[in-house]
Amino acid sequence: MTNRSVCPGGTTPPKPPPLLGGNRSPQTPSAPPAAQRRLHAVLVERTGPRLLELLAAALDGSGPAIAPLDARLPEARLAELLAALAPGTVEDREGVTTVRSGQEKGVAEGTAVVVPTSGSTGAPKGVELSAAALRHSARASLARIGARPGERWLCCLPGTYIAGIQVLVRSLVSGTDPVLADRADAETVAASGCAYVSLVPTQLRRLLDIDIPTNPDIAVPLAGFRSVLLGGAAAPAGLLDAARTAGVPVVTTYGMTETCGGCVYDGIPLDGVQVKIDDEDDRIWLAGLVLFSGYRGGPRVPGDQWLRTGDLGRMDSAGRLVVRGRADDVINSGGALVVPGEVAAALQTCPGVRDVAVLGQPDPEWGERVVAVVVPADPADPPTLELLRLHVQGRLPRYAAPSKVVMVDAVPMLPSGKHDLARLRRELLRREQTEAENVNY
């Protein structure tokens, strides 16, 4: 396998050891460690002081490792997660702890947090993160953005996701108290007095949409922030341009739960992180001190391992990482491979488009067709399919242009801030079935 690599400062990473698949176990696992640590699951309805307290104890070793779980999930889903994660104790939303006698399975001594993989369906899989990896990620992040002593973080992301957890870890590492908020509304953000915040694109878009002249009591959101980390999903170029024009110091981040969250800032890996692109399939590979320890119940991941992600990428002319999209989402239309993320990024810059998702649908002639699901900026005057196709063809190969457009009021979202493509596909299928029934009738 040939590859193109990048490290902070432009250095070349060492020759990689045996490779690790992004959704597979290490090919050469080491023996499980003898020392074990108790795992404590905590049901989180909102990110509050109790979660921060438990996280601090998990990091310094004075308490058990923790697995934060969303208390609002359906009971069946919670039961599935608890069965997969096998904690020894469970703390409910009222703070009552239940011992799961005979069901406990310890974690490695260095493990601090176990985070279930994101998504609303599929078999749950816990990602084990060590205290050392979490601390290194936090310190590298604080160093990259130039954080100063005493500057505080606003936490308005769920503490059950790695992005929210890392806001808390950065606060603990820097010795500051985070401001904990249930949501990123304009009043809360503007009045927080914080210097830093992590957001997903949807939150940033809503904050930029605030009409200050009609809301004179609201200060300009994000005006006093020194850095706004933006991750969780691809950030449309138009959104980034609007934010920077408004003076918002946005820093785009790329990463995943397995890398303790964002590990590449504005296309440049954090200190201690290496990135490479596989020349054969354009997969992004990651390595370094932020890598996870293993999946719950699986073999351990050696510290010098590489992670094969599920994302496609390239290096631009300045040596920065550009994430093209998910490999699993690639559309095969008549033998031509279309990356939906690239098509969506192009459409985001089209006049009249407020939000867009791109996916493939079965086609009897081409195998799959490219479908654009568009939220129009003006529902009374939505962009036409012809306009969308011409816009894409001016930026990508002709075969990447959508052959169908569906207008919607909103694209369904996951709590992590990503488009819920599985739900979107189900909704489109129901819409097509309803239209077919009406025609037949």
Kinemage of the C-alpha trace (Angstrom):
@kinemage 1
@onewidth
@group {chain A} dominant
@subgroup {mainchain}
@vectorlist {calphas} color= white
{ca met a 1} P 0.000 0.000 0.000
{ca thr a 2} L 1.398 3.353 -0.995
{ca asn a 3} L 0.263 6.426 0.868
{ca arg a 4} L 0.607 10.138 1.308
{ca ser a 5} L 1.263 11.251 4.877
{ca val a 6} L 1.251 14.414 6.930
{ca cys a 7} L 2.332 15.205 10.497
{ca pro a 8} L 2.428 18.499 12.407
{ca gly a 9} L 5.310 20.584 11.110
{ca gly a 10} L 5.462 18.647 7.856
{ca thr a 11} L 7.491 15.727 9.198
{ca thr a 12} L 7.065 12.245 7.782
{ca pro a 13} L 5.593 9.590 10.092
{ca pro a 14} L 7.490 6.374 10.712
{ca lys a 15} L 6.708 3.288 8.709
{ca pro a 16} L 3.331 2.068 9.984
{ca pro a 17} L 3.020 -1.145 11.982
{ca pro a 18} L 0.386 -3.780 11.144
{ca leu a 19} L -2.844 -2.090 10.166
{ca leu a 20} L -6.140 -1.826 12.002
{ca gly a 21} L -9.470 -1.675 10.173
{ca gly a 22} L -11.807 1.124 11.188
{ca asn a 23} L -14.625 -1.309 11.926
{ca arg a 24} L -12.577 -4.392 12.692
{ca ser a 25} L -10.434 -5.688 15.518
{ca pro a 26} L -6.630 -5.480 15.375
{ca gln a 27} L -5.133 -8.177 13.199
{ca thr a 28} L -2.466 -8.983 15.803
{ca pro a 29} L -4.093 -8.392 19.201
{ca ser a 30} L -2.075 -8.303 22.368
{ca ala a 31} L -3.096 -10.281 25.438
{ca pro a 32} L -5.763 -8.610 27.605
{ca pro a 33} L -4.280 -6.791 30.576
{ca ala a 34} L -4.461 -8.512 33.950
{ca ala a 35} L -5.417 -5.362 35.871
{ca gln a 36} L -9.088 -4.497 35.682
{ca arg a 37} L -11.099 -1.424 36.622
{ca arg a 38} L -14.792 -1.185 37.418
{ca leu a 39} L -17.082 0.353 34.796
{ca his a 40} L -19.876 2.625 36.032
{ca ala a 41} L -22.701 3.513 33.623
{ca val a 42} L -24.436 6.826 34.261
{ca leu a 43} L -27.746 7.766 32.657
{ca val a 44} L -27.479 11.380 31.541
{ca glu a 45} L -30.532 13.505 30.796
{ca arg a 46} L -28.527 16.713 30.658
{ca thr a 47} L -24.834 17.466 31.011
{ca gly a 48} L -24.573 18.615 34.618
{ca pro a 49} L -22.117 18.819 37.533
{ca arg a 50} L -22.547 15.144 38.416
{ca leu a 51} L -21.185 13.989 35.055
{ca leu a 52} L -18.264 16.410 35.398
{ca glu a 53} L -17.533 15.029 38.877
{ca leu a 54} L -17.599 11.422 37.674
{ca leu a 55} L -15.397 12.267 34.681
{ca ala a 56} L -12.810 13.994 36.878
{ca ala a 57} L -12.616 10.922 39.134
{ca ala a 58} L -12.338 8.609 36.116
{ca leu a 59} L -9.440 10.643 34.741
{ca asp a 60} L -7.431 10.885 37.963
{ca gly a 61} L -8.094 7.281 38.999
{ca ser a 62} L -9.987 8.049 42.206
{ca gly a 63} L -13.211 6.659 40.743
{ca pro a 64} L -14.324 4.002 38.275
{ca ala a 65} L -14.289 4.293 34.509
{ca ile a 66} L -17.592 5.697 33.253
{ca ala a 67} L -19.968 5.025 30.390
{ca pro a 68} L -22.318 8.021 29.897
{ca leu a 69} L -25.623 6.931 28.320
{ca asp a 70} L -28.527 9.043 27.104
{ca ala a 71} L -31.321 8.565 29.647
{ca arg a 72} L -33.895 9.605 27.043
{ca leu a 73} L -33.281 6.560 24.850
{ca pro a 74} L -36.060 3.957 24.658
{ca glu a 75} L -35.854 1.347 27.409
{ca ala a 76} L -35.143 -1.418 24.902
{ca arg a 77} L -32.188 0.491 23.473
{ca leu a 78} L -30.796 1.248 26.929
{ca ala a 79} L -31.093 -2.422 27.866
{ca glu a 80} L -29.222 -3.335 24.684
{ca leu a 81} L -26.441 -0.870 25.489
{ca leu a 82} L -26.106 -2.074 29.069
{ca ala a 83} L -25.913 -5.684 27.906
{ca ala a 84} L -23.165 -4.806 25.425
{ca leu a 85} L -21.144 -2.569 27.759
{ca ala a 86} L -21.563 -4.806 30.847
{ca pro a 87} L -20.998 -2.173 33.563
{ca gly a 88} L -20.816 -3.283 37.193
{ca thr a 89} L -23.033 -0.434 38.389
{ca val a 90} L -25.667 1.820 36.829
{ca glu a 91} L -26.571 5.280 38.122
{ca asp a 92} L -30.007 6.509 37.065
{ca arg a 93} L -31.042 10.109 36.426
{ca glu a 94} L -32.047 10.528 40.092
{ca gly a 95} L -28.552 9.526 41.208
{ca val a 96} L -29.579 6.081 42.512
{ca thr a 97} L -26.945 3.424 41.820
{ca thr a 98} L -27.844 -0.198 41.098
{ca val a 99} L -25.299 -3.019 41.323
{ca arg a 100} L -25.519 -5.443 38.397
{ca ser a 101} L -24.430 -8.533 40.273
{ca gly a 102} L -22.882 -11.196 38.066
{ca gln a 103} L -23.083 -9.035 34.933
{ca glu a 104} L -19.952 -6.941 35.383
{ca lys a 105} L -17.053 -7.031 32.985
{ca gly a 106} L -14.142 -4.829 33.991
{ca val a 107} L -12.128 -2.549 31.730
{ca ala a 108} L -8.383 -2.150 31.412
{ca glu a 109} L -6.765 -0.235 34.266
{ca gly a 110} L -5.949 2.826 32.138
{ca thr a 111} L -9.451 3.165 30.678
{ca ala a 112} L -11.367 6.262 31.803
{ca val a 113} L -14.410 6.452 29.511
{ca val a 114} L -16.363 4.005 27.359
{ca val a 115} L -18.456 5.720 24.670
{ca pro a 116} L -21.051 3.816 22.612
{ca thr a 117} L -20.622 4.319 18.892
{ca ser a 118} L -23.026 6.874 17.430
{ca gly a 119} L -26.118 6.036 15.422
{ca ser a 120} L -29.653 5.038 16.241
{ca thr a 121} L -29.598 1.503 14.846
{ca gly a 122} L -27.278 -1.476 14.639
{ca ala a 123} L -25.447 -3.472 17.285
{ca pro a 124} L -23.975 -1.179 19.954
{ca lys a 125} L -20.215 -1.114 20.293
{ca gly a 126} L -18.368 0.626 23.116
{ca val a 127} L -15.176 2.551 22.375
{ca glu a 128} L -12.693 2.395 25.254
{ca leu a 129} L -10.696 5.589 25.753
{ca ser a 130} L -7.780 5.846 28.151
{ca ala a 131} L -7.187 8.744 30.499
{ca ala a 132} L -3.828 9.311 28.801
{ca ala a 133} L -5.386 9.571 25.334
{ca leu a 134} L -8.154 11.912 26.514
{ca arg a 135} L -5.678 14.165 28.311
{ca his a 136} L -3.314 14.284 25.344
{ca ser a 137} L -6.183 15.207 23.022
{ca ala a 138} L -7.286 17.982 25.381
{ca arg a 139} L -3.781 19.403 25.830
{ca ala a 140} L -3.057 19.299 22.106
{ca ser a 141} L -6.349 21.071 21.404
{ca leu a 142} L -5.698 23.763 24.005
{ca ala a 143} L -2.202 24.301 22.611
{ca arg a 144} L -3.413 24.542 19.003
{ca ile a 145} L -6.009 27.234 19.733
{ca gly a 146} L -3.685 29.112 22.084
{ca ala a 147} L -5.882 28.823 25.169
{ca arg a 148} L -4.855 31.052 28.055
{ca pro a 149} L -5.115 30.371 31.798
{ca gly a 150} L -8.571 31.015 33.213
{ca glu a 151} L -10.400 31.025 29.886
{ca arg a 152} L -13.576 28.960 30.090
{ca trp a 153} L -15.466 26.596 27.805
{ca leu a 154} L -19.176 26.584 27.034
{ca cys a 155} L -20.501 23.019 26.860
{ca cys a 156} L -23.713 22.817 24.832
{ca leu a 157} L -23.164 19.384 23.280
{ca pro a 158} L -24.447 16.152 24.871
{ca gly a 159} L -22.099 14.611 27.404
{ca thr a 160} L -22.926 11.213 25.979
{ca tyr a 161} L -20.965 11.996 22.807
{ca ile a 162} L -17.218 12.397 22.565
{ca ala a 163} L -17.485 16.044 21.484
{ca gly a 164} L -19.315 16.986 24.678
{ca ile a 165} L -17.052 14.805 26.814
{ca gln a 166} L -13.949 16.483 25.408
{ca val a 167} L -15.249 19.955 26.247
{ca leu a 168} L -15.402 18.756 29.859
{ca val a 169} L -11.941 17.153 29.643
{ca arg a 170} L -10.405 20.363 28.264
{ca ser a 171} L -11.931 22.277 31.163
{ca leu a 172} L -10.564 19.803 33.698
{ca val a 173} L -7.106 19.808 32.108
{ca ser a 174} L -6.996 23.615 32.016
{ca gly a 175} L -8.292 23.932 35.586
{ca thr a 176} L -11.404 25.912 34.682
{ca asp a 177} L -15.117 25.411 35.333
{ca pro a 178} L -17.151 24.895 32.165
{ca val a 179} L -20.476 26.619 31.643
{ca leu a 180} L -22.994 23.802 31.177
{ca ala a 181} L -25.947 24.530 28.892
{ca asp a 182} L -28.807 22.399 27.628
{ca arg a 183} L -28.766 24.018 24.206
{ca ala a 184} L -26.901 26.570 22.119
{ca asp a 185} L -29.523 29.315 21.955
{ca ala a 186} L -28.443 32.876 21.272
{ca glu a 187} L -29.131 34.204 24.780
{ca thr a 188} L -27.166 31.418 26.495
{ca val a 189} L -24.210 31.656 24.133
{ca ala a 190} L -23.972 35.444 24.226
{ca ala a 191} L -24.270 35.631 28.021
{ca ser a 192} L -21.900 32.732 28.817
{ca gly a 193} L -18.754 34.848 29.143
{ca cys a 194} L -16.762 31.951 27.686
{ca ala a 195} L -13.821 32.058 25.308
{ca tyr a 196} L -14.337 28.692 23.632
{ca val a 197} L -17.164 26.465 22.441
{ca ser a 198} L -17.623 23.344 20.320
{ca leu a 199} L -20.564 23.330 17.921
{ca val a 200} L -22.009 21.249 15.112
{ca pro a 201} L -22.906 22.984 11.819
{ca thr a 202} L -26.637 23.100 12.589
{ca gln a 203} L -25.994 25.000 15.825
{ca leu a 204} L -23.690 27.459 14.106
{ca arg a 205} L -26.184 28.073 11.310
{ca arg a 206} L -28.971 28.825 13.802
{ca leu a 207} L -26.779 31.248 15.724
{ca leu a 208} L -25.839 33.070 12.538
{ca asp a 209} L -29.513 33.308 11.553
{ca ile a 210} L -30.405 35.398 14.608
{ca asp a 211} L -31.899 38.706 13.451
{ca ile a 212} L -30.216 41.142 15.834
{ca pro a 213} L -32.191 44.252 14.738
{ca thr a 214} L -35.454 42.555 15.750
{ca asn a 215} L -33.886 41.125 18.910
{ca pro a 216} L -32.097 44.150 20.416
{ca asp a 217} L -31.779 42.511 23.834
{ca ile a 218} L -29.621 39.733 22.409
{ca ala a 219} L -25.907 40.394 22.072
{ca val a 220} L -24.261 39.193 18.880
{ca pro a 221} L -23.790 35.426 19.490
{ca leu a 222} L -20.179 34.213 19.474
{ca ala a 223} L -18.869 37.781 19.261
{ca gly a 224} L -16.597 37.402 22.271
{ca phe a 225} L -15.306 33.899 21.602
{ca arg a 226} L -11.639 33.345 20.794
{ca ser a 227} L -12.228 30.013 19.011
{ca val a 228} L -15.306 28.130 17.866
{ca leu a 229} L -14.556 24.475 17.144
{ca leu a 230} L -16.841 23.118 14.448
{ca gly a 231} L -17.182 19.378 13.907
{ca gly a 232} L -19.517 16.410 14.025
{ca ala a 233} L -20.439 16.767 10.360
{ca ala a 234} L -19.085 18.341 7.181
{ca ala a 235} L -19.226 22.130 7.342
{ca pro a 236} L -20.630 23.705 4.153
{ca ala a 237} L -18.309 26.245 2.575
{ca gly a 238} L -21.087 28.827 2.555
{ca leu a 239} L -21.583 28.422 6.289
{ca leu a 240} L -17.866 28.849 6.966
{ca asp a 241} L -17.747 31.939 4.753
{ca ala a 242} L -20.759 33.454 6.530
{ca ala a 243} L -19.255 32.757 9.946
{ca arg a 244} L -15.883 34.251 9.096
{ca thr a 245} L -17.508 37.265 7.465
{ca ala a 246} L -19.380 37.802 10.735
{ca gly a 247} L -16.065 37.673 12.591
{ca val a 248} L -16.589 34.260 14.153
{ca pro a 249} L -13.199 32.532 14.635
{ca val a 250} L -14.218 29.102 13.343
{ca val a 251} L -11.807 26.158 13.479
{ca thr a 252} L -12.978 23.077 11.586
{ca thr a 253} L -12.241 19.760 13.240
{ca tyr a 254} L -12.119 16.181 11.986
{ca gly a 255} L -12.051 13.061 14.088
{ca met a 256} L -14.221 10.394 15.647
{ca thr a 257} L -14.885 8.657 18.920
{ca glu a 258} L -11.932 6.328 18.278
{ca thr a 259} L -9.571 9.344 18.200
{ca cys a 260} L -10.962 11.064 21.313
{ca gly a 261} L -12.875 13.403 19.006
{ca gly a 262} L -11.342 16.007 16.727
{ca cys a 263} L -7.673 15.297 16.007
{ca val a 264} L -7.236 17.340 12.803
{ca tyr a 265} L -7.832 21.110 13.023
{ca asp a 266} L -8.294 23.088 9.818
{ca gly a 267} L -6.740 20.179 7.928
{ca ile a 268} L -3.601 19.950 10.108
{ca pro a 269} L -3.239 17.090 12.628
{ca leu a 270} L -2.764 17.976 16.275
{ca asp a 271} L 0.611 17.345 17.870
{ca gly a 272} L 1.121 13.624 18.354
{ca val a 273} L -1.274 12.692 15.531
{ca gln a 274} L -0.382 11.321 12.086
{ca val a 275} L -2.557 11.219 8.981
{ca lys a 276} L -2.087 9.395 5.702
{ca ile a 277} L -4.160 8.751 2.574
{ca asp a 278} L -4.146 5.340 0.919
{ca asp a 279} L -3.341 5.783 -2.777
{ca glu a 280} L -5.323 2.660 -3.647
{ca asp a 281} L -8.733 3.649 -2.263
{ca asp a 282} L -8.302 7.193 -0.837
{ca arg a 283} L -9.111 6.001 2.703
{ca ile a 284} L -7.983 8.202 5.569
{ca trp a 285} L -5.729 6.499 8.131
{ca leu a 286} L -4.986 7.962 11.568
{ca ala a 287} L -2.449 7.168 14.268
{ca gly a 288} L -1.004 8.714 17.393
{ca leu a 289} L -1.425 9.324 21.087
{ca val a 290} L -5.174 9.996 20.846
{ca leu a 291} L -6.099 6.549 19.513
{ca phe a 292} L -8.619 4.429 21.416
{ca ser a 293} L -7.604 1.356 23.407
{ca gly a 294} L -10.057 -1.062 21.782
{ca tyr a 295} L -13.720 -1.922 21.457
{ca arg a 296} L -15.640 -3.188 24.452
{ca gly a 297} L -15.209 -6.938 24.681
{ca gly a 298} L -12.627 -6.970 21.875
{ca pro a 299} L -8.839 -7.218 21.842
{ca arg a 300} L -6.644 -4.311 22.874
{ca val a 301} L -5.204 -1.905 20.316
{ca pro a 302} L -1.421 -1.456 20.549
{ca gly a 303} L -0.362 2.152 21.027
{ca asp a 304} L 1.593 2.215 17.732
{ca gln a 305} L -1.349 1.030 15.616
{ca trp a 306} L -2.979 2.813 12.683
{ca leu a 307} L -6.746 3.226 12.332
{ca arg a 308} L -8.389 2.739 8.955
{ca thr a 309} L -11.340 5.134 8.988
{ca gly a 310} L -14.542 4.911 6.997
{ca asp a 311} L -13.791 8.245 5.304
{ca leu a 312} L -12.289 9.232 1.964
{ca gly a 313} L -9.839 12.104 1.753
{ca arg a 314} L -7.042 13.853 -0.054
{ca met a 315} L -4.258 16.307 0.680
{ca asp a 316} L -4.601 19.729 -0.912
{ca ser a 317} L -1.734 21.732 -2.400
{ca ala a 318} L -0.907 23.172 1.037
{ca gly a 319} L -0.667 19.715 2.602
{ca arg a 320} L -3.942 19.998 4.485
{ca leu a 321} L -6.376 17.125 4.835
{ca val a 322} L -9.601 17.455 2.853
{ca val a 323} L -12.333 14.998 3.870
{ca arg a 324} L -14.338 14.001 0.803
{ca gly a 325} L -17.046 11.926 2.491
{ca arg a 326} L -17.947 8.476 3.760
{ca ala a 327} L -16.659 5.500 1.774
{ca asp a 328} L -19.809 3.501 2.580
{ca asp a 329} L -22.002 6.200 1.033
{ca val a 330} L -20.339 6.153 -2.397
{ca ile a 331} L -22.904 5.923 -5.209
{ca asn a 332} L -22.181 3.629 -8.167
{ca ser a 333} L -24.073 5.140 -11.091
{ca gly a 334} L -23.417 3.240 -14.286
{ca gly a 335} L -19.899 2.355 -13.136
{ca ala a 336} L -19.037 5.956 -12.182
{ca leu a 337} L -18.330 6.409 -8.472
{ca val a 338} L -19.914 9.489 -6.914
{ca val a 339} L -19.006 10.718 -3.412
{ca pro a 340} L -22.221 12.209 -1.935
{ca gly a 341} L -20.286 14.489 0.409
{ca glu a 342} L -18.598 16.211 -2.514
{ca val a 343} L -21.909 16.691 -4.319
{ca ala a 344} L -23.519 18.057 -1.154
{ca ala a 345} L -20.605 20.455 -0.636
{ca ala a 346} L -21.051 21.760 -4.188
{ca leu a 347} L -24.814 22.149 -3.786
{ca gln a 348} L -24.399 24.034 -0.513
{ca thr a 349} L -22.944 26.904 -2.539
{ca cys a 350} L -25.876 26.955 -4.982
{ca pro a 351} L -28.206 29.959 -4.691
{ca gly a 352} L -31.491 29.053 -3.062
{ca val a 353} L -30.158 26.080 -1.074
{ca arg a 354} L -30.335 26.310 2.711
{ca asp a 355} L -29.422 22.697 3.501
{ca val a 356} L -28.921 19.570 1.433
{ca ala a 357} L -28.243 15.863 1.739
{ca val a 358} L -27.215 13.611 -1.143
{ca leu a 359} L -27.808 9.882 -1.366
{ca gly a 360} L -28.175 7.091 -3.863
{ca gln a 361} L -31.411 5.378 -4.851
{ca pro a 362} L -31.836 2.168 -6.875
{ca asp a 363} L -32.186 2.733 -10.607
{ca pro a 364} L -33.090 -0.030 -13.110
{ca glu a 365} L -30.816 1.369 -15.813
{ca trp a 366} L -27.832 2.837 -13.949
{ca gly a 367} L -27.824 0.732 -10.803
{ca glu a 368} L -28.046 3.835 -8.630
{ca arg a 369} L -29.012 7.420 -9.247
{ca val a 370} L -27.869 10.547 -7.448
{ca val a 371} L -30.663 12.182 -5.452
{ca ala a 372} L -30.428 15.624 -3.847
{ca val a 373} L -32.693 16.273 -0.859
{ca val a 374} L -32.885 20.040 -0.574
{ca val a 375} L -34.161 22.446 2.060
{ca pro a 376} L -34.830 25.586 -0.007
{ca ala a 377} L -33.887 28.991 1.355
{ca asp a 378} L -37.251 30.252 0.078
{ca pro a 379} L -39.928 27.517 -0.011
{ca ala a 380} L -41.989 29.674 -2.355
{ca asp a 381} L -39.149 29.780 -4.889
{ca pro a 382} L -37.117 26.553 -4.642
{ca pro a 383} L -34.156 25.909 -6.954
{ca thr a 384} L -34.920 23.796 -10.007
{ca leu a 385} L -33.300 20.477 -10.855
{ca glu a 386} L -31.764 22.107 -13.928
{ca leu a 387} L -30.130 24.823 -11.805
{ca leu a 388} L -28.785 22.252 -9.332
{ca arg a 389} L -27.376 20.069 -12.121
{ca leu a 390} L -25.662 22.984 -13.848
{ca his a 391} L -24.199 24.130 -10.542
{ca val a 392} L -22.708 20.713 -9.816
{ca gln a 393} L -21.459 20.214 -13.388
{ca gly a 394} L -19.474 23.430 -13.075
{ca arg a 395} L -17.565 21.947 -10.137
{ca leu a 396} L -17.595 18.161 -10.512
{ca pro a 397} L -17.782 15.603 -13.359
{ca arg a 398} L -21.119 15.551 -15.183
{ca tyr a 399} L -22.030 12.133 -13.815
{ca ala a 400} L -22.011 13.559 -10.280
{ca ala a 401} L -24.936 15.874 -10.982
{ca pro a 402} L -28.210 14.792 -9.341
{ca ser a 403} L -30.827 13.238 -11.571
{ca lys a 404} L -33.595 13.867 -9.051
{ca val a 405} L -34.339 16.514 -6.433
{ca val a 406} L -36.681 16.229 -3.467
{ca met a 407} L -37.724 19.338 -1.542
{ca val a 408} L -38.194 18.989 2.218
{ca asp a 409} L -38.789 21.326 5.144
{ca ala a 410} L -35.804 19.933 7.050
{ca val a 411} L -33.278 17.116 6.811
{ca pro a 412} L -33.579 14.771 9.818
{ca met a 413} L -30.625 15.013 12.186
{ca leu a 414} L -28.887 12.724 14.651
{ca pro a 415} L -28.128 14.075 18.154
{ca ser a 416} L -24.477 14.229 17.078
{ca gly a 417} L -25.338 16.906 14.507
{ca lys a 418} L -25.000 14.694 11.439
{ca his a 419} L -27.704 14.106 8.869
{ca asp a 420} L -29.716 10.995 9.749
{ca leu a 421} L -29.428 9.363 6.326
{ca ala a 422} L -31.043 6.097 7.430
{ca arg a 423} L -34.170 7.929 8.544
{ca leu a 424} L -34.079 10.106 5.435
{ca arg a 425} L -34.024 7.016 3.202
{ca arg a 426} L -37.026 5.575 5.057
{ca glu a 427} L -38.941 8.839 4.719
{ca leu a 428} L -38.211 9.040 0.982
{ca leu a 429} L -39.313 5.423 0.508
{ca arg a 430} L -42.598 6.124 2.317
{ca arg a 431} L -43.119 9.231 0.203
{ca glu a 432} L -42.573 7.283 -3.021
{ca gln a 433} L -44.921 4.515 -1.886
{ca thr a 434} L -47.610 7.061 -1.037
{ca glu a 435} L -47.203 8.780 -4.411
{ca ala a 436} L -47.426 5.420 -6.208
{ca glu a 437} L -50.597 4.505 -4.322
{ca asn a 438} L -52.174 7.846 -5.213
{ca val a 439} L -51.313 7.334 -8.878
{ca asn a 440} L -52.733 3.813 -8.888
{ca tyr a 441} L -55.869 5.032 -7.179
